[in-house]
Amino acid sequence: MDRSSYLKQIRQTIERGRFKDDWESLSQFEVPQWYKQAKFGIFIHWGLYSVPAYDSEWYSRNMYIQDSKAYEHHVKTYGKHAEFGYKDFIPMFTADKFDASEWANLFKQAGARYIMPVAEHHDGFQMYKSEVSTYNAFDMGPKRDLLGEMKQAFDEKELVLCASSHRAEHWFFMSHGKHFESDIREPLEIGDFYWPAAPEPDHHDLFSPAPSEEFLEDWLIRTCEIVDAYRPKVMYFDWWIQHSAFKPYLKTFAAYYYNKGEEWGTPVAINYKHDAYMFGSAVPDVERGQFAELKPYYWQTDTAVAKNSWCYTEGNDYKASVEIIRDLVDIVSKNGNLLLNVGPKADGSIPEEDRQILLDIGAWLHANGEAIYDTTYWRISGEGPTQIVEGQFTDGETKLYTPEDIRFTLKGSTLYATVLVYPENGRVAIRSLKSDSHHFAGLIREISILGFDEKVAWERTSEALILQTSSVTSSVPVVFKIQLD
């Protein structure tokens, strides 16, 4: 690829497009309607790190940190790093059981509306056909355009293809291998798999040290190549792009991508963390956490079916599917989307634990999806005693919801009240809908239960809207459909 020509093409697209590479122009961004209606997506962490299936998707970094458990595991299992380094996993990444159509069928059954494969993780191995580097799945390993196969299969199932780039952290990700005798050694040049392996900085220092212009331009070109070749409808960026050195390139990418979306006639979006993008110019994302209250702006949670890792590792600590369903309901009630990650094995098969969780969620959405898809928020997100701990990396502990924890969504004149833990006695009290409520003073015409035939007995008192059922039992959330007049 002629890099200078590509950079010129990027500049020309911005010059002729509506979006310019400044925050004032990018503030014209609007969250796509399809994205706000979709609510539920699937994240896919699948790559070379799926071969060792140990520690986490950070294996490529951790295996070079002396005395770490990943380092010790690597020496014991594969030998010394100078003789078997991370690059030597490439031939072992065969994807011989990968069937994009099978994945698409499963994700459709799960009720997902958009799918986000990791296009390139911190390790620098591209999961697609690339002209930027030969270290990609088309030229090495399985020798298949994995992202391209997914795009075709997802399109056939009307699943929206998105993509994530975690390339930014590759600036330093492989640097620890320079501290001892390993296969990471100078000179490293642009195009090398391990390049640049710069010293790992303080992740919270937003100013120094800064990546080189050469690396930043390479980051921009790689990201724009994904856009041009696969037309993802959302581009997701992991952390560290909030570094000050990335700011001009983030604006350039957003202007290029948003203008491309307009050329395609398809609204697109960017997911970001840590105020990397200016508020209002893209969609903020909360990693492994959520907000405690309803937000007036649209947002997303990304989390995983496993608590300990994003990729497949042997012995993953899985969440219960009901936990994820409750989180989905809570997030949607607060004006957000849930992006749920699964980790396929190196051969491309999806572990049974991941598969069953997805099918459980799909079964719930099949019965209750009208309370999720195409909805918006109500005056309040919900009621109940359980307090949500706000912020990232807060999903390690199971939330102890009660029958008093209820979440609301709205569609036209229909209010959905989802009871997160259904009471054994069948009596539900919705205090926000009491007769003299300051949240709602209108009329209720009819109430029914999604997925059940029983006619609901209800009355509106000064205490609450009291609903009584006699035959409804459920280990998963139950949705009351309340028709308003």
C-alpha positions in Angstrom: 0.0 0.0 0.0 1.2 3.5 -0.9 0.8 5.1 2.5 1.2 8.7 1.3 -1.4 8.2 -1.3 -3.8 6.7 1.2 -3.3 9.6 3.6 -4.0 12.0 0.7 -7.2 10.1 -0.1 -8.3 10.4 3.6 -7.7 14.2 3.5 -9.6 14.6 0.2 -12.6 12.7 1.6 -12.7 15.1 4.5 -12.3 18.2 2.3 -15.3 17.3 0.2 -17.5 15.9 3.0 -19.8 17.6 5.5 -17.8 16.5 8.6 -14.4 18.3 9.2 -11.7 17.1 11.6 -12.6 19.5 14.4 -14.8 19.1 17.4 -17.3 21.8 16.3 -18.0 20.0 13.1 -18.0 16.5 14.7 -20.5 17.7 17.2 -23.1 17.4 14.4 -22.9 13.7 14.9 -26.2 12.0 15.7 -26.6 8.5 17.2 -28.0 6.4 14.4 -31.6 5.4 14.9 -31.0 1.8 14.0 -28.4 1.6 16.8 -30.7 3.0 19.4 -33.4 0.5 18.3 -31.0 -2.5 18.3 -30.2 -2.5 22.1 -28.2 -5.8 22.1 -25.0 -6.7 20.3 -22.4 -9.4 20.3 -18.7 -8.7 20.8 -16.2 -11.4 19.6 -12.7 -11.7 21.0 -11.0 -14.2 18.8 -7.4 -14.2 17.7 -3.9 -15.7 18.3 -4.4 -15.4 22.1 -7.1 -18.0 21.7 -4.4 -20.6 20.9 -2.7 -20.7 24.3 -6.1 -20.1 25.9 -4.4 -19.1 29.1 -4.5 -16.1 31.4 -6.5 -13.7 29.1 -6.4 -11.9 25.8 -3.4 -10.1 27.2 -1.3 -13.2 26.9 0.9 -11.6 24.2 2.1 -9.0 26.7 2.1 -11.0 29.9 4.0 -14.0 28.5 7.1 -11.7 28.2 6.9 -10.3 31.7 9.4 -12.4 33.7 8.0 -14.2 36.8 4.4 -13.6 35.8 2.1 -16.7 35.7 1.8 -16.3 31.9 5.6 -16.3 31.5 6.0 -19.4 33.6 3.2 -21.1 31.8 4.7 -20.3 28.5 8.2 -21.6 29.3 6.7 -24.8 30.8 4.3 -25.4 27.9 6.1 -24.1 24.8 9.8 -23.6 25.8 12.1 -20.6 26.0 10.9 -17.3 24.5 13.9 -17.1 22.1 12.9 -20.4 20.6 9.1 -20.1 20.7 7.7 -16.5 20.8 4.2 -15.1 20.3 4.6 -15.1 16.5 4.9 -18.9 16.6 1.3 -19.2 17.5 0.3 -18.0 14.0 0.6 -21.4 12.3 -1.4 -22.9 15.2 -4.3 -20.5 14.6 -6.0 -22.7 12.1 -9.7 -21.7 12.4 -10.5 -25.1 10.9 -13.9 -25.4 12.6 -14.9 -21.8 11.9 -18.2 -21.5 10.0 -19.4 -17.9 9.8 -22.9 -19.0 8.8 -23.1 -21.1 12.0 -22.0 -18.1 14.1 -24.6 -16.0 12.3 -27.4 -18.5 13.1 -26.4 -18.6 16.8 -26.2 -14.8 17.1 -29.6 -14.5 15.4 -31.0 -17.0 17.9 -29.5 -15.0 20.7 -31.5 -12.0 19.7 -28.5 -9.8 18.9 -29.0 -7.1 16.3 -25.4 -6.1 15.7 -22.1 -8.0 15.8 -18.7 -6.6 16.6 -15.7 -8.9 15.9 -12.3 -7.7 17.1 -10.5 -6.7 13.8 -7.2 -6.2 15.5 -6.2 -6.6 19.1 -3.3 -5.3 21.1 -1.1 -8.1 19.7 -1.1 -6.6 16.2 -2.5 -9.6 14.3 -5.2 -8.5 11.8 -8.2 -10.8 11.5 -8.8 -9.7 7.9 -7.2 -9.3 4.5 -4.9 -6.3 4.7 -2.5 -4.4 2.4 -0.9 -2.7 5.4 0.9 -5.8 6.9 1.3 -9.4 6.0 0.7 -10.4 9.6 -3.0 -11.0 9.0 -5.3 -14.0 8.8 -5.5 -14.0 5.0 -1.7 -14.2 4.5 -0.9 -16.3 7.5 -2.4 -18.8 9.9 -5.8 -19.9 8.5 -5.2 -17.9 5.3 -8.8 -16.8 5.2 -10.4 -13.4 5.3 -12.2 -14.1 8.5 -13.8 -10.7 8.9 -14.9 -10.8 5.2 -16.5 -14.2 5.8 -18.3 -12.9 8.8 -19.6 -9.8 6.9 -21.1 -12.0 4.2 -22.8 -14.4 6.7 -24.0 -11.6 9.0 -25.5 -9.7 6.0 -27.4 -12.8 5.0 -29.0 -12.9 8.5 -29.6 -9.1 8.6 -27.1 -8.7 11.4 -25.2 -5.4 11.3 -21.5 -5.8 11.0 -19.4 -3.6 13.3 -15.7 -3.8 14.1 -13.3 -3.0 16.9 -9.7 -1.8 16.8 -7.3 -2.2 19.8 -4.3 -1.3 17.8 -3.3 1.8 19.8 -1.8 -0.2 22.7 0.4 -2.1 20.3 2.8 0.9 20.7 4.0 -0.7 23.9 2.3 -4.0 24.2 5.3 -6.3 23.2 8.0 -4.2 24.9 8.7 -6.5 27.8 10.3 -9.1 25.5 13.3 -6.7 25.1 14.2 -7.1 28.7 15.6 -10.6 28.3 16.6 -13.1 25.6 13.5 -13.6 23.5 12.3 -13.3 19.9 11.6 -9.6 20.3 14.8 -7.8 19.5 16.0 -4.8 17.6 16.0 -3.6 14.9 12.3 -3.5 14.6 10.9 -1.6 11.6 7.4 -0.6 10.5 5.7 -3.7 9.1 7.4 -6.0 11.6 4.9 -8.0 13.7 6.3 -6.7 17.0 7.1 -3.2 15.9 7.6 -0.8 17.7 7.6 -2.5 21.2 8.3 0.9 22.8 8.7 1.0 26.6 5.3 0.6 28.4 4.2 4.0 29.8 2.0 4.9 32.7 -1.4 4.1 31.2 -2.9 7.2 32.9 -0.3 9.7 31.7 -2.0 11.5 28.8 1.0 13.4 27.6 4.3 11.5 27.7 5.8 9.5 26.3 4.0 9.9 23.0 3.7 7.5 20.1 5.7 8.6 17.0 4.1 10.2 14.0 4.9 7.1 12.0 3.0 4.9 14.4 0.0 7.2 14.6 -0.2 7.5 10.8 0.0 3.7 10.6 -2.9 3.5 13.2 -5.0 5.8 11.1 -4.3 3.9 7.9 -5.1 0.5 9.4 -8.4 1.8 10.9 -9.5 3.5 7.6 -8.6 0.3 5.7 -11.2 -1.6 7.9 -13.8 1.1 7.1 -13.1 1.0 3.3 -12.9 -2.8 3.0 -15.7 -3.9 5.3 -18.0 -0.9 5.9 -18.7 -1.6 9.6 -21.6 0.4 10.9 -19.9 1.0 14.3 -16.2 1.3 15.0 -15.2 0.6 18.6 -11.9 1.8 20.2 -10.4 0.5 23.4 -8.6 2.6 25.9 -5.3 4.5 25.5 -6.6 6.4 22.4 -7.4 9.1 25.0 -3.6 10.0 25.0 -3.1 13.5 23.8 -1.0 12.4 20.8 -4.0 10.6 19.3 -6.3 13.6 19.4 -5.6 14.9 15.9 -5.9 11.4 14.4 -9.1 10.6 16.3 -10.7 13.7 14.7 -9.4 12.8 11.3 -10.7 9.3 11.6 -14.1 10.4 12.8 -14.5 13.0 10.0 -13.4 10.4 7.4 -15.7 7.6 8.8 -18.8 9.8 9.2 -18.4 11.2 5.7 -18.0 7.7 4.4 -21.2 6.7 6.2 -23.0 9.6 4.4 -21.5 8.4 1.1 -22.9 4.9 1.8 -26.3 6.3 2.9 -25.8 4.5 6.2 -25.5 6.2 9.6 -22.5 5.1 11.5 -21.1 5.6 15.0 -17.9 5.4 17.1 -17.7 3.8 20.6 -15.0 5.3 22.8 -13.9 5.4 26.5 -12.3 7.9 28.9 -13.3 11.1 27.0 -11.1 10.2 24.1 -13.7 11.8 21.9 -15.4 15.1 22.7 -18.8 14.6 24.4 -21.5 14.6 21.7 -19.2 13.5 18.9 -19.5 9.8 19.4 -21.1 7.2 21.7 -19.5 6.7 25.2 -18.8 3.2 26.4 -18.5 1.8 29.9 -16.3 -1.3 30.1 -17.6 -4.0 32.4 -19.9 -1.7 34.2 -23.0 0.5 33.8 -24.6 3.8 35.0 -26.6 4.0 38.2 -29.1 6.4 36.8 -30.9 7.2 33.5 -28.8 9.3 31.2 -30.1 11.9 28.7 -27.4 10.8 26.2 -27.0 7.5 24.5 -24.4 5.1 25.8 -23.2 1.5 25.8 -21.9 -1.1 28.2 -19.5 -3.7 26.9 -19.0 -6.8 29.1 -18.3 -10.5 28.7 -20.0 -13.8 29.4 -16.9 -14.6 31.5 -15.8 -12.6 34.5 -12.0 -13.3 34.1 -11.3 -13.0 30.4 -12.6 -11.6 27.2 -11.1 -14.4 25.1 -11.6 -18.2 25.5 -9.4 -19.5 28.3 -9.6 -22.9 29.9 -11.6 -22.8 33.0 -13.4 -19.5 32.4 -15.5 -18.1 35.3 -18.9 -17.7 33.6 -21.7 -15.5 34.6 -25.2 -16.9 34.9 -27.4 -16.0 32.0 -30.0 -14.5 34.2 -27.5 -12.0 35.5 -26.8 -10.8 32.0 -30.5 -10.6 31.2 -31.1 -8.4 34.2 -28.2 -6.2 33.3 -29.6 -5.9 29.7 -33.0 -4.7 31.1 -31.3 -2.3 33.5 -29.0 -0.8 30.8 -31.8 -0.4 28.2 -34.0 1.3 30.8 -31.2 3.9 31.3 -30.9 4.8 27.6 -28.1 2.3 26.7 -27.1 -0.7 24.7 -25.5 -3.9 25.9 -22.6 -5.3 23.9 -21.9 -8.8 25.2 -18.7 -10.6 24.4 -18.1 -14.3 23.7 -14.7 -15.9 23.2 -14.5 -18.6 20.5 -11.8 -21.3 20.6 -8.8 -21.1 18.3 -10.4 -23.5 15.9 -13.4 -21.3 15.5 -15.9 -23.3 17.6 -17.9 -21.5 20.2 -17.6 -23.1 23.7 -20.8 -24.7 25.0 -20.9 -22.4 28.0 -20.9 -19.3 25.7 -23.5 -20.9 23.4 -25.9 -21.8 26.2 -25.8 -18.3 27.7 -26.6 -16.8 24.3 -29.5 -19.3 23.7 -30.9 -18.5 27.2 -30.8 -14.7 26.4 -32.4 -15.4 23.0 -35.2 -17.4 24.6 -36.0 -14.6 27.0 -35.9 -12.0 24.2 -38.1 -14.2 22.0 -40.8 -13.8 24.6 -40.0 -10.3 25.9 -38.1 -8.6 23.2 -40.8 -6.0 22.5 -39.9 -4.5 25.9 -36.3 -4.1 24.7 -36.1 -3.5 21.0 -37.2 -0.2 19.5 -38.0 1.2 22.9 -36.9 4.4 24.6 -36.6 5.5 28.2 -39.5 6.6 30.4 -39.5 9.5 32.9 -37.5 7.3 35.3 -35.6 4.2 34.6 -37.0 2.1 37.5 -37.5 1.7 41.2 -36.4 -0.6 43.9 -33.8 -0.9 46.7 -30.8 -2.4 44.9 -28.2 0.3 44.2 -26.1 -0.1 41.1 -22.4 0.6 41.6 -21.5 3.0 38.8 -18.5 2.9 36.6 -16.2 0.5 34.8 -15.0 -2.8 36.1 -17.8 -3.2 38.5 -19.5 -6.3 37.1 -17.4 -8.8 39.0 -20.0 -9.1 41.8 -23.5 -10.5 41.2 -26.2 -7.9 41.9 -28.7 -9.1 44.5 -31.9 -7.8 43.0 -35.3 -8.2 44.8 -38.9 -8.4 43.6 -39.2 -4.7 44.3 -36.6 -3.9 41.6 -38.5 -2.9 38.5 -37.3 -1.3 35.3 -39.3 0.8 32.7 -39.1 1.1 29.0 -41.5 2.9 26.6 -42.9 2.4 23.1 -45.6 4.8 22.0 -48.4 4.5 24.4 -47.1 1.3 25.9 -45.2 1.3 29.2 -43.2 -1.9 30.0 -42.5 -2.7 33.6 -39.9 -5.5 34.0 -39.8 -7.2 37.4 -36.2 -8.3 37.7 -36.9 -11.0 40.3 -40.5 -12.3 40.2 -42.0 -12.9 43.6 -43.2 -16.4 44.6 -46.6 -15.0 45.8 -47.3 -13.3 42.5 -47.9 -9.9 44.0 -46.1 -7.0 42.4 -46.3 -3.4 43.7 -45.2 -0.6 41.3 -44.9 2.5 43.5 -44.1 4.8 40.7 -47.6 4.2 39.2 -49.7 4.8 42.4 -52.9 6.8 42.0 -51.3 10.1 43.1 -47.9 9.5 41.5 -45.9 12.5 40.4 -44.3 10.3 37.8 -47.6 9.4 36.0 -51.0 11.0 36.4 -52.6 9.5 33.3 -54.9 6.6 32.7 -54.1 2.9 32.5 -56.3 1.0 30.0 -55.1 -2.5 30.1 -52.3 -4.7 31.6 -51.0 -8.0 30.3 -47.9 -10.2 30.8 -45.5 -11.0 28.0 -45.1 -14.7 27.5 -48.0 -15.7 29.7 -51.8 -16.2 29.1 -53.0 -15.4 32.6 -55.2 -12.3 32.9 -53.7 -9.9 35.4 -55.7 -8.7 38.4 -54.7 -5.1 39.1 -55.8 -2.0 41.0 -54.3 1.4 41.5 -54.1 2.5 45.1 -52.5 5.4 46.9 -49.6 3.0 47.8 -48.9 1.5 44.4 -50.2 -0.1 41.2 -50.9 -3.6 42.7 -50.7 -6.5 40.3 -51.6 -10.1 41.3 -51.0 -13.3 39.4 -51.8 -16.8 40.5 -50.0 -19.1 38.0 -47.0 -17.1 36.9 -43.6 -18.4 38.0 -40.3 -17.5 36.5 -36.6 -17.6 37.3 -36.0 -14.8 34.8 -37.4 -11.3 34.7 -41.1 -10.9 33.9 -42.5 -8.1 31.8 -45.9 -6.4 32.4 -47.2 -4.6 29.3 -49.2 -1.6 30.5 -51.4 0.1 27.9 -51.8 3.8 28.6 -54.6 6.2 27.6 
